[in-house]
């Protein structure tokens, strides 16, 4: 836990290593992967042995003992095995001890997650047994917690254990100034290879004061979309629209041309052992460079958007979107993934905490788009292609996203006064509705009935759209 008044923050810099240093960094990351695989194999060997002994009828007292997977136990056994194991004996001294400790720590965490998930103590999807990491697909990373970890005074180099002093692409002024002033302390450093570059992330304990926002008494509702990335409506009535930059769509033409070029080259084939040609490697590198540029542009745009929101408003209301479910829509999946809805919510959550503000998360079933922001009437159905909200109970006609943003901004007042309608913030709102998750039209039966061709029914017998209703019975999965 950080000290009172301190927070744990990361500082990330792109590295510019020499050829020798780059080879050493690859070696350290490979050592972390090798120690992880060793730990997984060593622990699971006792599991399979016990299962085999049980099939032979061996009693419980005679079964092989469970092997522990805590980090101290793994480290103790590995330090003895690495000197005699032929997989490590010839080269383990070339890397820092932190490289092997990284793999062992990851293995211990993986087994803990598996055990907690199987016992029902871990939220989210079920976690399976840890698996060995592939040499071709594993992410290259190594964490240093001890040794010489510092930012040099010239603000252009960093020093890491066994790797020495490495030049950075950008200035480390912000971190170096804090460390020299005594307002920050480096806890660890992690090197990672991603997007064709080496990066170093410093985990730093920083003394950070709360940043006062521009309008602390104003709440804003943020409605995310595809055509317009974000529509913001504050409690004062101001509405702003942030257009979607669509970085990936902009680069699609270039990516298509480069992908065709890659397909014309001789690529790798693991089934036949065919090696890629140099022209294929060159073309693939050029294509990856475009992908990396799109990812960097997206990250930069999202950080600027969330920083602007959290530095101005005291309360931010966002929706609990089912992004994984939205990605199943084959027509909108690419645009939704390019927008980064989940990343926007994650950044808003931690940046509001950093500024001493609050984040209100609207329920996933809250009908923000179907609720009138003036009178509170709720439509039973509002298809996605209908972009204008036309209230049936009052003369309100406005863009559906702006209407949803106004309703989200009203939820900030709902937390205090119990309201949920933008146009009526002083009245008490009824209990939350749960039936708007059932808005599908109930289609009449097509089976023919007696006296009616094609199953037609009288007007009073026709089934109407299912209206919103309170959920009276708990939903179950089976």
Residue pairs with C-beta under 8 A, 6 or more apart in sequence:
2 8
2 205
3 205
5 207
5 208
6 205
6 206
6 207
6 208
7 205
7 206
7 208
7 354
8 187
8 203
8 204
8 205
8 206
9 203
9 204
9 206
9 208
10 201
10 202
10 203
10 204
11 172
11 174
11 175
11 201
11 202
11 204
12 199
12 200
12 201
12 202
13 158
13 168
13 169
13 170
13 172
13 199
13 200
13 202
14 168
14 169
14 170
14 197
14 198
14 199
15 158
15 166
15 167
15 168
15 169
15 191
15 197
15 198
15 199
15 200
16 166
16 167
16 168
16 169
17 25
17 163
17 166
17 167
17 198
21 163
21 164
21 166
22 198
24 95
24 162
24 163
25 142
25 163
25 191
25 193
25 198
26 140
26 193
27 94
27 95
28 95
28 96
28 98
28 99
28 142
28 162
28 163
28 191
29 99
29 140
29 141
29 142
29 191
29 193
30 135
30 140
31 92
31 95
31 99
31 100
31 103
31 142
32 99
32 100
32 102
32 103
32 106
32 141
32 142
33 103
33 133
33 135
33 138
33 140
34 87
34 88
34 103
35 78
35 99
35 100
35 101
35 102
35 103
35 104
35 107
36 103
36 104
36 106
36 107
36 132
36 133
37 103
37 132
37 133
38 78
38 81
38 85
38 87
38 88
38 103
39 69
39 74
39 78
39 103
39 104
39 107
39 108
40 107
40 110
40 130
40 131
40 132
41 132
42 67
42 74
42 77
42 81
43 67
43 69
43 74
43 107
43 111
44 129
44 130
45 67
46 64
46 65
46 66
46 67
47 66
49 64
50 63
50 64
50 66
53 62
53 63
53 64
54 63
68 74
69 107
69 108
69 111
69 112
70 108
71 101
71 104
71 105
71 108
74 104
74 107
74 108
75 101
75 104
78 100
78 104
81 88
82 88
82 89
82 92
82 100
83 89
83 92
92 100
95 162
96 144
96 147
96 161
96 162
96 163
98 142
98 143
98 144
98 145
98 146
98 147
98 161
99 142
101 143
101 145
102 141
102 142
102 143
105 143
107 130
110 130
111 130
113 122
113 127
114 127
114 128
114 129
114 130
116 122
116 127
117 124
117 126
117 127
118 126
118 127
139 192
139 193
139 194
140 192
140 193
140 194
141 190
141 191
141 192
141 193
142 190
142 191
143 188
143 189
143 190
144 160
144 161
144 188
144 189
144 190
144 191
145 187
145 188
146 161
147 160
147 161
147 162
148 159
148 160
148 161
149 159
149 160
149 161
149 186
149 188
149 189
149 202
150 158
150 159
150 179
150 186
151 157
151 158
151 159
151 172
151 175
151 176
151 179
151 186
151 202
152 158
152 159
152 165
152 172
152 176
153 176
153 180
155 171
155 172
155 173
155 176
156 167
156 168
156 171
156 172
157 165
157 166
157 167
157 168
158 165
158 166
158 168
158 172
158 189
158 200
159 165
159 166
160 166
160 189
160 191
160 200
163 191
166 200
168 200
175 184
175 202
175 204
178 184
178 204
178 206
179 185
179 186
183 206
183 207
184 204
184 205
184 206
184 207
185 204
185 205
186 202
186 203
186 204
187 203
187 204
187 205
188 202
188 203
189 200
189 201
189 202
189 203
190 200
190 201
190 203
191 198
191 199
191 200
192 198
192 199
192 200
192 201
193 199
195 288
195 291
195 292
195 295
195 296
196 285
196 288
196 289
196 292
197 292
208 354
210 354
210 355
210 356
211 311
211 354
211 355
211 356
212 355
212 356
213 310
213 311
213 312
213 313
213 314
213 355
213 357
214 311
214 312
214 313
215 234
215 312
215 313
215 314
216 314
216 357
217 314
218 234
218 235
218 236
218 312
218 313
218 314
218 315
219 234
219 235
219 313
219 314
219 315
219 316
219 317
219 360
219 409
219 412
219 413
220 232
220 233
220 234
220 235
220 309
220 312
220 313
220 315
220 316
220 317
220 409
221 232
221 233
221 234
221 317
221 404
221 405
221 406
221 407
221 408
221 409
221 410
221 411
221 412
222 230
222 231
222 232
222 309
222 316
222 317
222 318
222 319
222 344
222 348
222 405
222 408
223 230
223 231
223 232
223 233
223 319
223 368
223 369
223 401
223 402
223 404
223 405
223 408
224 230
224 318
224 319
224 321
224 339
224 341
224 344
225 231
225 244
225 339
225 401
226 244
226 332
226 335
226 336
226 339
227 244
228 241
228 242
228 243
228 244
228 401
229 242
229 243
229 244
229 245
229 305
229 339
230 241
230 242
230 305
230 344
231 239
231 240
231 241
231 242
231 399
231 401
231 402
231 404
231 405
232 239
232 240
232 241
232 242
232 309
232 405
233 239
233 240
233 402
233 405
233 406
233 408
233 409
233 422
234 313
234 409
235 409
235 410
235 412
235 413
239 402
239 405
239 406
241 401
241 402
242 305
244 335
244 339
245 297
245 298
245 301
246 335
246 338
247 294
247 297
247 298
247 301
247 338
248 294
248 298
248 334
248 337
248 338
249 334
249 335
249 338
251 290
251 293
251 294
254 290
255 287
255 290
255 291
258 283
258 286
258 287
258 290
259 287
261 283
261 286
261 287
262 280
262 283
262 284
262 287
265 276
265 277
265 279
265 280
265 283
265 284
266 274
266 276
266 277
266 279
266 280
267 274
267 276
267 277
267 280
267 284
268 274
268 275
268 276
268 280
276 284
298 338
298 340
299 343
302 340
302 343
302 344
302 347
303 347
305 344
306 344
306 347
306 348
306 351
307 351
309 316
309 348
310 316
310 348
310 351
310 352
310 354
310 355
310 357
311 355
313 357
314 357
314 358
315 357
315 358
315 359
315 360
315 412
316 348
316 352
316 357
316 358
316 359
316 360
317 359
317 360
317 361
317 362
317 408
317 409
317 411
317 412
318 344
318 345
318 348
318 359
318 360
318 361
318 362
318 408
319 361
319 362
319 364
319 366
319 368
319 408
320 361
320 362
320 363
320 364
321 341
321 342
321 345
321 364
322 364
323 336
323 341
323 342
326 332
326 333
326 336
326 341
327 333
327 336
327 337
329 336
345 361
348 359
349 359
352 358
352 359
353 359
360 411
360 412
360 415
362 368
362 408
362 411
363 432
365 433
365 434
365 436
365 437
366 407
366 411
366 420
366 432
366 436
367 378
367 379
367 433
367 436
367 468
368 403
368 404
368 407
368 408
369 382
369 389
369 400
369 401
369 403
369 404
370 378
370 379
370 380
370 381
370 382
370 436
370 439
371 377
371 378
371 379
371 403
371 407
371 420
371 421
372 378
372 389
372 391
372 393
372 394
372 396
372 403
372 421
372 423
373 396
373 398
373 403
373 406
373 407
373 410
373 421
373 422
373 423
374 391
374 394
374 396
374 421
374 422
374 423
375 391
375 393
375 394
375 396
375 421
375 423
375 424
376 420
376 421
376 423
376 424
377 391
377 392
377 393
377 394
378 433
378 436
378 468
379 392
380 439
380 465
380 466
380 467
380 468
381 439
381 441
381 465
382 389
382 400
386 400
387 399
387 400
387 401
388 397
388 398
388 399
388 400
389 396
389 397
389 398
389 399
389 400
389 403
390 396
390 397
391 397
396 403
406 422
407 420
407 421
407 422
409 422
410 419
410 420
410 421
410 422
410 425
411 420
413 419
413 425
414 420
414 429
417 425
417 426
417 428
418 428
418 429
419 425
419 426
419 427
419 428
419 429
420 429
420 432
421 427
421 429
431 470
433 468
433 469
433 470
434 470
434 471
435 466
435 467
435 468
435 469
435 470
435 471
436 468
438 466
438 468
438 469
439 465
439 466
439 468
440 466
441 465
441 466
442 463
442 464
442 465
442 466
443 463
444 455
444 457
444 462
444 463
445 455
446 454
446 455
447 455
448 454
448 455
449 455
449 457
